[in-house]
Amino acid sequence: MKTSKEKSWVTTIKENNKLGIYIEIPPELVEVLGWDENTKVRWSETEICSDLGECQGLVLEEIQATK
């Protein structure tokens, strides 16, 4: 069950000749998490269960805070 404090964000997979395939994290989410462009993160695959059923998803976690 989602509480009123939970939010979700949507982004699009992008591709750049120099960067390859990447996703942009919405600025509001970066601010909420206290991250910046130097924050190192790890992601892992997960299954997400929602009202629409199960689907593949990602979990992002900070592994090194900026100094």
SULGIQUI-V624900 format. One line per field, one symbol per residue. psi: psi as a letter, one per 40 degrees, with the letter a starting at -180 (. if undefined). burial: + if it has 9 or more other ideal C-beta (glycine too) atoms within 8 Angstrom, else -. Layout:
BEGIN
psi=???
burial=???
END
This chain:
BEGIN
psi=hhieehiiihihhihhdddahiihhhddddddefiaeehhiiiiiihhhadeaiiiaihhihehii.
burial=---------------------+--+---++----+---+-+--------------------+-----
END
